[in-house]
Structures are given as structure tokens and as C-alpha cells.
Amino acid sequence: MMGYRPTARQAQVVGVLREAGLPLEMSDFDDRLKKQKLFCIMKSFSPAIDYPFNWYVYGPYSPKLAVDLFEVAEHKAELANLDAQVEPPLVEATRRVVEKLGGRLADTQYLTLTASVLFFRRTGVSPSETVSRIRTAKPSFTEAAIRACMKEWEVE
């Protein structure tokens, strides 16, 4: 019997999640949200992350990434020993992002704010419009917090 064989994109997902120290499971909503936001952030630092993101209720979201994340989770036992062939530049980009996030990798709110800021930057939205759009969609984020995030991630 032939075992599960991930696509190249799914192998990348496995590699990024492993590098970030995140589990392959998708049972918890908060964990799913964190993974979506991490990949959205990663998209700004690596052209290898080519999932399309759109704006949804919880901020940037990629349905195609969700499909791959669930597929990977479904086959996590078979993937336990997978030598995910991830290109060195993607591994390095993941390390840089995870290092910059530090302990905030566990903070869903911070990941959502950062992913939102970087999503709007990638789509060509001006900094002032970014603040406005995030404040409208996510009133819990203050203008000061949004601007601090923009400064930290050099979106000004």
C-alpha cells in the first residue's frame, strides 16, 4: 500500500510549522487562526509562500492554505518522519519571522494585527488607510497599537 505523499506546498507547510515549533493539528480554532496569520506574515518575507490571502471576518485568510493545513493535519501520523524538503531561503525566512515574533507567536491578537498590517501593505493600501481599515474591522485594536505594529514591521 502506498502511503500519503504531500504536495510540494504541503511539504512547505510542514517545514514552516516545524521550524516555528507549531503542531500539525487543526482541532483548535485558535491554533488554526495562528497558523493562518503566521503564513500571512511569512508571505511578506518569502516569495515561496504563494498562498492567496483575502480579507475575512478574522482578518487575512487563505482558503487554499486552510485546505492544505487540514490535509496535513489529517495525515500528521504519516508526516511525523517526513523529511520536508524546504528550500533554505524559506527556512531562513521562517527563522527570522519566528525570532522577530518571539513569545508573541502564541499571541493570536498580536499575530492578527501584524498579519493585517502586512496584508494591507502587500495590497498597496496607504498607512493611514491601513489604520482606518483595521480600526473599522477590529475596533479592539487602538490606533496607537496599529501604528506601533506598523513601525515595528517597517510599514510607514
N, C-alpha and C positions, 0 to 999 in steps of 0.2 A: 504494500500500500504506500502510495506517495504522500508525504507529509505536506502540510501547509507551506506555501512558498510566498513570502510577501513581495509586493511590487517594490520597485526601487524607491518610490515615495514612502511606502510604509516602512521600509528598512531605515530610511532617513528619520522618520518619526520615532522609531525605536531608538536609534542612535542619539537623537536630541534628548529624548526623555531620560535615557540612561545617563547621559552627560550632565543633565540638570538634576539627577537624583530623584526623578519623579517615577511613580509606579505606572505600569501599563494599564491598570484597572480604570474603568469608566463608570463605576457604580454610584459614585457620589457626585452630586451636581456641582459642588464647589470645586472638586478636583477637575471635572470636565471644563469648567469655566477657566481655571488656572491654566490648563493646557492650551485652550484656545487663545488666551491672552499672551502666553509665552510665545506661541508661534507667530502671533501678530507682531509682537515686539521683535522677534527674530527676523521677520521679513524685512525690517528696516536695516538689518546688519548683514544679511546674506542673500544673494540672488538665488541660492539653491532652494530657498523657501518660496515656492511659486504658487502656493495656495491663494486663490482669490478671496478677499475679505469684503464683506458688506456690513452696513450698519444695521444692527438689530436692537431689540429691547435691552439686552445686556452689553451693548457696545459692539465692537468689531467681532464678527463671527464668520467662519468659513464652513459652509455645509460640506464641501469636499473633504476638508480636514476632519470634520466630525465623522464622516463615513470611514476614513482611514483609522482614526483613533478607536472607533468601535470595533473595526475589523482586527486591529492589533490586540485590543483587549480580549476579544473572543478567542484569539489564538495565543494568549500570553504563555501558556504552558509550552507550546511548541517553539515559541520565540525565546524561551529562557536561555538557551545556549546559542542563539543566533549570533554570529559574528557580523554585526551590522556594518556593512561596508559604507561608512560615511566618509565623504571627502574631507581631508584635513582642514580646508578653509571653513567648512561648516562646523567641525568640531571646535576650531579656534573661536569662531563667532559665538558659538553656544557658551563656551567658557567665559568669554568677555562679557556677554549679557548676564550670565548667572552671577559672575563676580560683581558686576555693577549693581545687580538687584540685591545681592547679599541675602540677608534674612527676610527681605521683603518678597522673596519668591513664594513665601507662604501667605502673603497678604493679598487676598483677592481684590480688595478695593484698590490697593496701590497698582496691582497688575492691570486692572480695568482702566484706571486713569492713564497709566503710561501707554497702554495699547491704544487708547482713544486718541491721545495726543499724537502718537506716531502714525496712526491710521490717517488722521486729518492732514498731517504733514505730507504723507505719501500721495494723498489725493489733491494736493495743491491748495488746500484751504489756508487762508492767512491766519497768523497767530491770533488776531483779535476775533476773527470768526470762529476759530477753534474754541476759544474760551466761551463764546456765546453758545455754540452748538453743544458743548459738553455741559454747560450750566443748564441749558434747556432740557437736555436728555437725562442728566444726572444732577438734580439740584443739590444733592448731598455734598457734591464737590464744590468747595468755595473757589472764588476767582484766585485767591492767593495760592491755594493748593495747586490749581491748574497751572498757574504761572510758574510756581516753584518747580513743578514737574517739567514744564517746557524748558526752563533754564537748565535743570539737571541733565536733560536729554538733548540739550542744544537745539531747541526748536523755538527760535525767537526771530 
